[in-house]
Amino acid sequence: MSIPQNILNAVNEWLTPTFDAATQEAVHTMIASSPKELEESFYKNLEFGTGGMRGVMGVGNNRINKYTLGKSTQGLSDYLHTAFPNQPLKAVIAYDCRHNSNTLAKVVADVFSANGIQVYLFSDLRPTPELSFALKYLGCQCGIVLTASHNPPEYNGYKVYWQDGGQIVPPEDEGIINVIENLNYNQIKFDANESLIQYIDKEVDQAFIKSSIENASFNTPAEAKENLNIVFTSLHGTSITLVPDTLAQAGYPKVHIVEEQRVPNGDFPTVKSPNPEEPEALAMALALADKTNSDIVIGTDPDCDRLGIAVRNNEGKMTLLNGNQTMILMTAFLLEEWKKAGKIDGKQFVGSTIVSTPMIMELATAYGVECKVGLTGFKWIAKMIKDFPEQKFIGGGEESFGYMVGDAVRDKDAVAATLLICEVAAQAKAKGSTVYKELLKLYVAHGFYKEHLISITKKGMEGLAEINQMMVSLRENPVKEINGQRVIMLEDYKSSIAKNLLTGEEETMNIPKADVLIYYTEDGSKICARPSGTEPKIKFYISVNTALDSVENFTETEADLNDKIKNIIIAMQLN
């Protein structure tokens, strides 16, 4: 096969003495036996997406390895010296259970230290939210976590956090990327200054647990906590290091752990995917719940920033909740608790994203609280906290199973969120209700919103081109009618223009640009198209709603909404 010149240039660079012998040998092997893999490994540089840099591990500039992470860290070090002149620089590093995470974390620590930066390195794997907490707790300017979240085992990643504890956002992200892109691999300083690397663990752990309990506990009686029967699974990830201790210290004694999934393992041997969004991932936990007659099942992803929840429905069967439902339940609970405490005075807000349920806005309005909506990714919710210091952040979430309670952690946090949903469940059970019944009551009070996600995977270069073409078609030839309903509004986050398709009126949206399109129909349905920033996918988020006049009519009304979603999928040829 003919290899393009840009790929050959990249390959030849990796055959120079800048790269170690093992790397050069791996490149030679690919040239000889895997030309397709060679092309995929070198056709572009790994990019920062919504979650930082994430990719397949291996050799090449489009792979996660010592050199791509070293280059990113060198660029970041150079940027830190510029951004914080004449300040002692400090960085903290955490990592998850993935293959090579511990060794790659040490490479990152080495490069920071070689650049005169004090490094705090966790001695063993830890949840991502603890990294965000530790950054502020230790007074660092920067933090790194090595994780690929719920991606398959061959992936790893590198997320960059800034001084406020949130992931990098403009202008820092662009500034850092520019520095990185102008670097050569031979400029990376790999020779560690070990005196600048300090290992951390128990002290930060205890401070983090204490903070989680302070933020996510709400005067739930001890008896109610003792009566709640919980199943928890870490899905072979990092949460096992903190979640059981947090629940125990918060007063929840009945926690059944899925033993087969307790030990951290980057192969994730008991699941197809360690993603709590996937029903199959919680199968073992659900079986244990039935065996132990538990009230609630909670599972976290490998780096413990997202959680999946199952609760008993009105028939007593375990039912998986989606990310929008858990976000509604937790936000409603927080708002009610803040109201009871007399802490709502018009200076508070909750956070959400453009692809999450619009129901969150109805909730916020009902309590006289502002709902700020940002782009996908928790870094935008963290930015809201930084940009509006005069307002107090209550909580916020997104549809992809992430939630943040208060502002001690500036990223989605499955440790505090696990405790919070246990508080919801314990208080519901104490008053003769259930989490499920509380959700249905919210639908009656605020409108019944139902969401559905269509995710289409397109791998490799060809897949990326297909995804790009789908967005071009949707943008240039907007759909005028969906399921017999006129499209009244099209929001294009790439051009920052919201266009009324009935009147032709346009207005500028004051939100950072992103490759996202949202269609709104006259019956209140919402369809969003968004290519993933971290995976080779395009996602379609569908939201429909109607009034629910009573809890008793839930099943019938839900069937109507399911039909509406099905018809939208057919109309847009997404099936």
C-alpha positions in Angstrom: 0.0 0.0 0.0 1.1 3.6 -0.7 1.8 5.5 2.5 1.2 9.3 2.4 4.3 11.5 2.9 3.1 13.1 6.2 2.9 9.6 7.7 6.3 8.7 6.4 7.8 11.9 7.9 6.3 11.1 11.3 7.5 7.5 11.1 11.1 8.5 10.2 11.2 10.9 13.1 10.4 7.9 15.5 13.4 6.1 14.0 15.9 8.7 15.2 18.1 8.3 18.4 15.6 10.6 20.3 13.5 7.4 20.7 14.8 4.3 22.6 15.7 1.1 20.9 12.5 -0.8 21.9 10.4 2.0 20.3 12.4 2.0 17.1 12.2 -1.8 16.9 8.3 -1.7 17.3 8.1 0.9 14.5 10.3 -1.4 12.2 8.0 -4.3 13.0 4.9 -2.3 12.0 6.5 -1.3 8.8 7.3 -4.9 7.9 4.0 -6.5 9.0 1.3 -4.1 9.8 1.1 -1.2 7.3 -2.5 -0.4 8.3 -1.6 -0.2 12.0 1.3 2.0 11.0 -1.0 4.4 9.3 -3.4 4.5 12.2 -0.6 5.1 14.6 1.0 8.0 12.8 -1.6 9.8 10.6 -2.2 12.5 13.2 -1.2 13.7 16.6 -3.4 12.7 19.6 -5.7 15.6 20.3 -7.2 17.1 23.4 -11.0 16.5 23.4 -13.6 17.1 26.0 -11.8 14.8 28.4 -8.2 15.7 27.6 -6.1 13.3 25.6 -7.3 9.7 25.3 -6.3 7.0 22.9 -5.0 3.5 22.3 -1.7 2.6 23.9 1.2 1.8 21.6 4.0 3.4 19.5 3.4 6.5 17.4 2.2 10.1 17.6 -1.5 9.0 17.5 -1.0 6.6 20.5 -0.6 6.9 24.3 3.0 6.2 25.2 6.0 7.6 27.1 6.8 10.1 24.3 3.4 11.5 23.6 2.7 11.9 27.3 6.3 13.2 27.8 5.8 15.8 25.1 2.4 16.9 26.6 4.0 17.2 30.0 7.0 19.1 28.7 4.7 21.6 27.0 2.6 21.9 30.1 5.7 22.5 32.2 6.9 25.3 29.9 3.4 26.8 30.0 3.3 26.7 33.8 6.5 28.6 34.0 5.1 31.3 31.8 1.6 31.4 33.4 2.9 31.5 37.0 6.2 33.4 36.9 8.2 33.7 40.1 6.0 31.2 41.9 7.0 27.8 43.3 5.3 25.4 40.9 3.5 22.3 42.2 1.6 19.5 40.4 -0.3 16.5 41.6 -0.6 13.2 39.7 -3.1 10.4 40.1 -3.8 7.2 38.0 -6.3 4.4 37.7 -6.2 0.7 37.2 -5.4 0.6 33.5 -2.3 -1.2 32.1 0.8 1.0 32.3 -1.0 3.8 34.2 1.5 3.6 37.1 4.6 3.6 34.9 3.1 6.4 32.7 2.3 8.4 35.8 6.0 8.1 36.9 7.1 9.3 33.4 4.8 12.4 33.9 6.3 13.0 37.4 9.8 12.6 36.0 9.3 15.3 33.3 7.6 17.7 35.8 10.5 17.3 38.3 13.1 17.6 35.5 11.5 21.0 34.9 11.9 22.2 38.5 8.3 21.5 39.5 7.4 20.0 42.9 5.4 16.8 42.3 2.9 15.0 44.6 2.4 11.5 43.2 -0.2 9.2 44.6 1.5 6.0 45.8 -1.2 3.8 44.3 -4.3 4.1 42.1 -7.0 6.6 43.2 -10.3 7.9 42.0 -10.2 10.9 39.6 -12.3 13.2 41.9 -9.7 12.8 44.6 -7.2 14.3 42.2 -9.4 17.4 41.7 -9.7 17.7 45.5 -6.0 17.1 46.2 -5.0 19.8 43.7 -6.7 22.5 45.8 -5.9 20.8 49.1 -2.2 20.8 48.4 -2.2 24.3 46.7 -1.1 23.1 43.3 -1.3 25.0 40.0 -1.9 21.8 38.0 -3.0 18.2 38.2 -2.9 15.2 35.9 -4.8 12.0 36.1 -3.9 9.0 33.9 -7.2 7.3 32.9 -9.3 6.3 29.9 -12.4 6.3 32.0 -14.7 3.5 30.6 -13.0 3.0 27.3 -11.8 -0.6 26.3 -8.7 -2.1 28.0 -6.3 -1.1 25.2 -6.9 2.6 25.9 -5.3 5.1 28.3 -5.5 8.8 28.7 -4.2 12.0 30.3 -6.5 14.6 31.8 -5.2 18.1 32.8 -6.6 20.0 35.7 -5.9 23.6 36.6 -5.5 25.7 39.7 -9.3 25.8 40.5 -9.5 22.0 40.5 -11.4 21.8 37.2 -10.2 20.5 33.8 -8.5 23.0 31.5 -10.8 25.3 29.6 -10.1 28.4 27.4 -7.8 30.2 27.3 -5.4 27.7 29.1 -6.3 24.7 26.8 -5.4 26.5 23.6 -2.3 28.1 25.1 -1.0 24.7 26.4 -1.8 22.9 23.1 0.1 25.6 21.1 3.2 25.1 23.2 2.9 21.3 22.9 2.5 21.4 19.1 5.6 23.6 18.7 7.7 21.2 20.7 10.0 18.6 19.3 10.4 15.2 20.9 14.1 15.8 21.5 13.2 18.7 23.8 11.5 16.5 26.4 13.4 16.4 29.7 13.0 12.9 31.0 15.8 12.9 33.7 13.9 13.1 37.0 14.9 15.2 40.0 13.7 12.6 42.6 14.0 15.1 45.4 11.1 17.0 43.9 8.8 13.9 43.8 6.8 13.3 47.0 4.4 10.3 47.4 1.0 10.9 48.9 -1.9 8.7 50.1 -3.6 8.4 53.6 -3.6 12.0 54.7 -5.2 13.2 51.5 -7.6 10.2 51.5 -8.9 11.1 54.9 -9.3 14.8 54.1 -11.2 13.8 50.9 -13.5 11.4 52.7 -14.2 14.0 55.4 -15.1 16.6 52.6 -17.3 14.1 50.8 -19.3 13.4 53.9 -19.7 17.1 54.7 -21.0 17.9 51.2 -23.2 14.9 50.6 -24.8 14.1 54.0 -28.1 15.7 55.1 -29.1 14.8 58.7 -30.4 11.4 57.7 -31.3 9.6 60.9 -28.9 6.8 61.9 -31.7 4.3 62.0 -32.6 5.1 58.3 -29.0 4.6 57.3 -28.8 1.3 59.1 -32.0 0.1 57.4 -30.7 0.7 53.9 -29.4 -2.4 52.1 -26.8 -1.4 49.5 -24.9 -3.4 46.8 -21.8 -1.8 45.5 -19.4 -2.7 42.6 -16.2 -1.0 41.7 -16.1 -2.8 38.3 -12.4 -3.6 38.9 -11.7 0.1 39.2 -10.3 2.7 41.7 -13.5 3.3 43.7 -12.7 0.3 45.9 -10.0 2.5 47.6 -12.5 5.1 48.9 -16.2 4.4 48.4 -16.6 1.6 51.0 -14.7 3.7 53.6 -16.8 6.8 52.8 -20.1 4.9 53.2 -18.8 3.3 56.5 -17.7 6.6 58.0 -21.0 8.2 56.9 -22.9 5.6 58.9 -24.0 3.0 56.3 -23.2 -0.5 57.6 -25.1 -2.7 55.1 -22.9 -2.5 52.0 -22.5 -5.7 50.0 -19.5 -5.6 47.6 -19.4 -7.6 44.4 -16.3 -9.6 45.4 -15.6 -10.9 41.8 -15.2 -7.2 40.7 -13.4 -5.9 43.9 -9.8 -6.3 42.8 -8.6 -3.5 40.4 -7.8 -5.0 37.0 -7.1 -3.2 33.7 -8.5 -6.2 31.7 -11.9 -5.8 33.3 -12.3 -9.6 33.1 -16.0 -9.9 34.2 -17.5 -7.3 31.9 -17.6 -6.5 28.2 -17.2 -2.9 29.1 -16.6 -1.3 32.5 -19.2 1.4 31.7 -22.0 1.8 34.2 -24.1 3.2 31.3 -24.2 -0.4 29.9 -26.8 -2.6 31.7 -24.5 -5.7 31.3 -21.8 -4.0 33.4 -24.1 -4.2 36.5 -25.4 -7.8 35.9 -23.4 -9.3 38.8 -24.4 -6.5 41.1 -28.1 -6.9 40.3 -27.8 -10.7 40.9 -26.3 -9.9 44.3 -29.1 -7.4 45.1 -31.7 -10.1 44.6 -29.7 -12.5 46.7 -29.4 -10.0 49.6 -32.8 -8.3 49.0 -31.0 -5.0 48.7 -32.7 -1.6 48.0 -30.2 -0.1 45.7 -27.3 -1.0 43.4 -24.4 1.3 42.7 -21.6 0.7 40.2 -18.8 3.1 39.3 -16.5 3.3 36.2 -12.8 2.6 36.5 -11.7 6.1 37.5 -14.7 6.6 39.8 -16.1 9.8 38.3 -19.4 8.3 37.0 -22.0 6.0 38.6 -24.8 3.7 37.5 -27.7 3.1 39.8 -30.5 0.5 40.0 -33.5 0.7 42.3 -36.6 -1.4 42.9 -39.6 -0.4 40.8 -43.3 -0.5 41.9 -43.3 -4.3 41.3 -40.2 -4.8 43.4 -37.9 -5.6 40.4 -34.5 -3.9 40.1 -34.6 -1.2 37.4 -31.6 0.6 36.0 -31.9 4.4 36.1 -30.4 6.5 33.3 -28.0 9.4 33.9 -30.8 12.0 33.5 -33.0 10.3 36.0 -30.3 10.1 38.7 -29.4 13.7 38.0 -33.0 14.8 38.5 -33.3 12.8 41.7 -30.1 14.1 43.2 -30.7 17.7 42.2 -34.3 17.7 43.5 -33.1 16.2 46.8 -30.3 18.8 47.2 -32.7 21.7 46.3 -35.2 20.4 48.9 -32.5 20.1 51.6 -31.2 23.6 50.8 -34.7 24.9 51.0 -35.4 23.2 54.4 -32.2 24.7 55.7 -33.3 28.2 54.6 -30.2 28.5 52.3 -31.9 29.5 49.1 -31.9 33.3 48.6 -31.6 33.8 44.8 -27.8 33.6 44.9 -27.5 29.8 44.1 -27.3 27.8 40.9 -27.3 24.3 39.6 -25.4 23.2 36.5 -26.2 21.1 33.5 -25.2 20.6 29.9 -26.8 21.2 26.5 -27.4 17.4 25.9 -28.9 16.7 29.3 -32.6 16.6 30.2 -34.4 20.0 30.0 -36.3 18.8 33.1 -33.4 20.2 35.3 -34.5 23.7 34.3 -38.1 23.0 35.4 -36.8 21.8 38.7 -34.5 24.8 39.3 -37.3 27.3 38.3 -39.6 25.6 40.8 -37.1 26.3 43.6 -36.2 29.8 42.5 -32.7 28.8 41.6 -30.8 29.5 38.4 -29.9 26.7 36.1 -26.7 27.3 34.1 -26.3 25.2 31.0 -22.9 24.6 29.3 -21.3 22.4 26.7 -20.8 18.7 27.3 -18.1 17.9 29.8 -17.8 18.7 33.5 -15.0 21.2 32.9 -17.7 23.6 31.8 -19.7 23.2 35.0 -16.4 23.7 36.9 -15.9 26.9 34.9 -19.3 28.2 36.0 -18.2 28.0 39.6 -15.0 29.9 38.8 -16.8 32.5 36.6 -19.6 33.3 39.1 -17.9 33.4 42.5 -20.8 35.6 43.9 -23.1 32.6 43.4 -23.1 29.4 45.4 -23.1 26.1 43.5 -25.5 23.5 44.8 -24.9 20.6 42.5 -25.0 19.6 38.8 -24.8 16.8 36.4 -24.9 15.5 32.9 -26.7 12.7 31.2 -23.6 10.4 30.9 -23.9 9.3 34.5 -21.8 12.1 36.1 -22.7 14.2 39.1 -21.0 16.8 41.3 -22.2 17.8 44.8 -21.0 21.2 46.0 -17.7 22.7 44.9 -15.0 20.9 46.9 -14.4 18.7 43.8 -14.5 20.5 40.5 -15.3 17.4 38.3 -17.9 14.6 38.3 -17.5 12.7 41.5 -18.9 9.2 42.0 -17.7 9.1 45.7 -19.9 12.0 46.9 -22.6 11.1 44.4 -22.7 7.5 45.8 -23.2 8.8 49.3 -25.8 11.3 48.1 -28.0 8.8 46.3 -27.8 6.6 49.5 -29.1 9.6 51.4 -32.0 9.9 48.9 -32.7 6.2 49.2 -32.4 6.0 53.0 -34.8 9.0 53.6 -37.3 7.6 51.0 -37.3 4.2 52.7 -37.7 5.8 56.2 -40.9 7.5 55.1 -42.4 4.3 53.4 -41.4 5.4 49.9 -38.7 4.3 47.4 -36.3 6.1 45.1 -38.5 5.0 42.2 -41.7 6.4 43.7 -39.9 9.7 44.4 -38.9 9.9 40.7 -42.5 9.4 39.6 -43.7 12.1 42.0 -41.1 14.5 40.4 -42.6 13.7 36.9 -46.1 14.6 38.2 -44.9 17.8 39.7 -42.5 19.1 37.0 -43.5 17.3 33.8 -42.5 13.8 32.5 -39.3 14.1 30.5 -37.9 11.0 28.8 -34.5 10.7 27.0 -32.9 8.3 24.7 -29.4 8.1 23.3 -28.4 6.7 19.9 -24.6 6.1 19.7 -23.1 5.2 16.3 -19.5 4.0 16.3 -17.3 4.6 13.2 -13.7 3.5 13.8 -10.4 4.8 12.2 -9.8 7.5 9.6 -12.7 6.4 7.4 -15.0 6.4 10.3 -14.0 9.9 11.3 -14.6 11.1 7.7 -18.1 9.5 7.8 -19.0 11.2 11.1 -17.8 14.6 9.7 -20.0 14.1 6.6 -23.1 13.3 8.7 -22.6 16.6 10.6 -22.1 18.6 7.3 -25.3 17.1 5.9 -27.3 17.9 9.1 -25.9 21.5 9.1 -26.2 22.3 5.4 -29.6 20.6 4.8 -31.5 21.0 8.1 -34.4 18.7 8.7 -37.6 20.7 8.4 -40.0 18.2 10.0 -39.5 15.3 12.4 -42.3 12.8 13.2 -45.0 15.1 11.8 -43.7 18.0 13.9 -42.2 21.2 12.4 -38.7 22.0 13.5 -38.9 25.5 14.9 -35.4 26.1 16.0 -31.9 25.0 15.0 -29.0 25.7 17.4 -25.6 25.4 15.7 -22.9 25.6 18.3 -20.1 25.6 15.7 -21.3 28.9 14.2 -22.8 30.1 17.5 -26.1 30.8 15.7 -29.6 29.9 16.8 -32.0 30.1 13.8 -35.8 30.1 13.9 -36.6 28.0 10.9 -40.2 29.4 10.7 -39.3 33.1 10.7 -35.7 32.9 9.5 -34.6 35.1 12.5 -31.1 34.4 13.8 -29.5 35.2 17.1 -25.9 34.7 18.4 -25.4 32.2 21.3 -22.9 33.3 23.9 -21.3 30.0 24.5 -17.9 28.5 23.4 -18.0 26.9 20.0 -18.5 23.2 19.6 -19.4 20.7 16.9 -23.0 20.3 18.1 -26.4 20.7 16.5 -29.7 20.8 18.3 -33.2 20.6 16.7 -36.3 21.7 18.6 -39.8 20.7 17.4 -43.1 22.5 18.0 -44.2 19.8 20.5 -41.2 20.4 22.7 -39.0 17.5 21.5 -35.3 18.1 21.3 -32.8 16.2 19.1 -29.1 16.8 19.5 -26.3 15.6 17.2 -22.8 15.5 18.7 -19.6 13.7 17.7 -17.7 12.4 20.7 -14.6 14.2 21.7 -13.0 11.1 23.2 -14.3 8.1 21.1 -14.9 7.4 17.4 -18.7 7.9 17.8 -21.5 10.2 16.9 -24.2 10.5 19.4 -27.9 11.6 19.0 -29.6 12.7 22.2 -33.4 12.6 22.0 -35.6 14.3 24.6 -39.5 14.2 24.6 -41.9 15.2 27.3 -45.6 15.4 28.3 -47.7 16.1 31.4 -48.2 13.2 33.8 -51.4 13.7 35.7 -50.9 11.0 38.3 -48.4 8.3 39.4 -51.0 5.6 38.5 -50.9 6.7 34.8 -47.1 6.5 34.5 -46.9 3.2 32.5 -49.4 4.3 29.9 -47.8 7.8 29.5 -44.3 6.3 29.3 -45.5 4.0 26.4 -46.7 7.1 24.5 -43.4 8.8 25.0 -41.5 5.6 23.9 -43.6 5.6 20.7 -42.7 9.2 20.1 -39.0 8.4 20.5 -39.3 5.4 18.2 -41.0 7.5 15.5 -38.3 10.2 15.8 -35.6 7.5 15.3 -37.4 6.2 12.2 -38.0 9.8 10.8 -34.3 10.7 11.1 -33.1 7.3 9.8 -31.1 6.6 13.0 -32.2 2.9 13.2 
